[in-house]
């Protein structure tokens, strides 16, 4: 009996398959459902005074300027939605677009799970008791994206001091820092002037 219980536990253990950022595809399964994410905008974390966390014991950081397309379900029940988070007046607004060409929209500033279950009712009106995790639908829990936003690697070894680095290493760090600054400026500009204007 103990061996059988152990096998079930391993089978249901959460798994993540990805080569992000070499690809924008992330596959995650928690034993009950599998989620296929296509990352459109990895987002960023706001300054500490504004940054909001999810409810519950895990307290995941909620990113700003974030967007993924999420696919889940099997065969005829397979669905794809576009999930996005943008901070409005220092509070996250959770939005899900669904339907043909993502023409239908549901949004909420309460929580990701609130808006996720509203969409679930619309997609599966006959299954009124069905529930889904907003954290999983939005992919807020994905450590790969968290590490990317924070500039960490998956195993994030400590960086060598500049005094011990050669010129090429210093150049790569400088170039990475410049790209991070450009990305942040573009994101903030898009919020103020609109995405089309910020790209000019």
FENURBEL-V706158 format. One record per pair of residues at least 12 apart in sequence whose C-alpha atoms are under 10 Angstrom apart, sorted by the first residue. I is the first residue (numbers start at 0). J is the second residue. If there is no record, write none. Layout:
i=<I:I>
j=<J:J>
This chain:
i=<7:8:9:10:10:10:11:11:11:11:11:12:12:12:12:13:13:13:13:13:13:13:14:14:14:14:14:14:15:15:15:15:15:15:15:15:15:16:16:17:17:18:19:19:19:19:20:20:20:20:20:22:22:23:23:23:23:23:23:23:24:24:24:24:24:24:25:25:25:25:25:25:25:26:26:27:27:27:28:28:29:32:32:32:32:32:33:33:33:33:33:34:34:34:34:34:34:34:34:34:34:35:35:35:35:35:35:35:35:35:36:36:36:36:36:36:36:36:36:36:36:37:37:37:37:37:37:38:38:38:38:38:38:38:38:38:39:39:39:39:39:39:39:40:40:40:40:40:40:40:40:41:41:41:41:41:41:41:41:41:41:42:42:42:42:42:42:42:42:42:42:42:42:42:42:42:42:42:43:43:43:43:43:43:43:43:43:43:43:43:43:43:44:44:44:44:44:44:44:44:44:45:45:45:45:45:45:45:48:49:49:49:49:49:50:50:50:50:50:50:51:51:51:51:51:52:52:53:53:53:53:53:53:53:54:54:54:54:57:58:59:59:59:59:59:59:60:60:60:61:61:61:61:61:61:61:61:61:61:62:62:62:62:62:62:62:62:62:63:63:63:63:63:63:63:63:63:63:64:64:64:64:64:64:64:64:64:65:65:65:65:65:65:65:65:66:66:66:66:66:66:66:66:66:67:67:67:67:67:67:67:67:67:68:68:68:68:68:68:68:68:68:68:69:69:69:69:69:69:70:71:76:76:78:78:78:78:79:79:79:79:79:80:80:80:80:80:80:80:80:80:80:80:80:80:81:81:81:81:81:81:81:81:81:81:82:82:82:82:82:82:82:82:82:82:82:82:82:82:83:83:83:83:83:84:84:84:84:84:85:85:86:86:87:87:90:90:91:91:91:91:91:92:92:92:92:92:92:92:93:93:93:93:93:93:93:93:93:93:93:93:93:94:94:94:94:94:94:94:94:94:95:95:95:95:95:95:95:95:96:97:97:97:98:98:103:104:105:105:105:106:110:110:111:111:111:111:111:111:111:112:112:112:112:112:112:112:112:113:113:113:114:114:115:115:115:115:115:115:115:115:116:116:116:116:116:116:116:117:117:118:119:148:150:150:150:184:185:185:185:186>
j=<30:30:30:29:30:31:28:29:30:31:32:28:29:30:31:27:28:29:30:31:32:33:26:27:28:29:30:33:27:28:29:33:34:35:141:142:143:28:35:36:143:143:38:143:144:147:38:41:143:144:147:37:38:36:37:38:39:40:41:67:36:37:38:39:67:68:37:38:69:138:141:143:144:69:70:135:138:141:71:135:135:71:72:73:131:135:70:71:72:73:135:68:69:70:71:72:79:135:136:137:138:67:68:69:70:71:72:79:136:138:67:68:69:70:71:79:80:81:136:137:138:66:67:68:69:70:81:65:66:67:68:69:81:82:138:144:65:66:67:68:81:82:83:63:64:65:66:67:68:83:84:62:63:64:65:66:67:144:145:147:148:61:62:63:64:65:66:67:83:84:85:144:145:147:148:182:183:186:60:61:62:63:64:65:144:145:147:148:149:182:183:186:60:61:62:63:64:65:145:148:149:60:61:62:63:64:86:89:89:86:88:89:90:91:62:63:86:89:90:91:63:86:89:90:91:91:139:110:111:112:133:134:139:140:110:111:112:134:140:140:134:139:140:141:142:145:139:140:145:84:85:86:90:91:111:134:139:140:145:83:84:85:86:91:139:144:145:148:83:84:85:86:87:89:90:91:92:186:83:84:85:86:91:186:187:189:190:82:83:84:85:86:93:137:139:81:82:83:84:85:94:95:137:138:80:81:82:83:84:95:136:137:138:80:81:82:83:95:96:97:136:137:138:81:82:135:136:137:138:136:136:122:123:97:98:119:122:96:97:98:99:101:95:96:97:98:99:100:101:103:104:115:118:136:137:94:95:96:97:98:100:101:104:136:137:94:95:96:97:104:105:106:111:114:115:133:136:137:138:95:96:106:111:137:106:108:111:137:139:108:190:108:190:108:190:108:109:107:108:109:110:111:106:107:108:109:110:111:114:105:106:107:108:109:110:111:112:113:114:115:133:137:106:107:108:110:111:114:115:118:137:107:111:114:115:117:118:136:137:118:118:121:122:121:122:118:118:117:118:121:118:133:134:132:133:134:135:136:137:139:130:131:132:133:134:135:136:137:131:132:133:132:133:130:131:132:133:134:135:136:137:128:129:130:131:132:133:136:130:131:131:131:179:175:176:179:197:197:198:199:198>
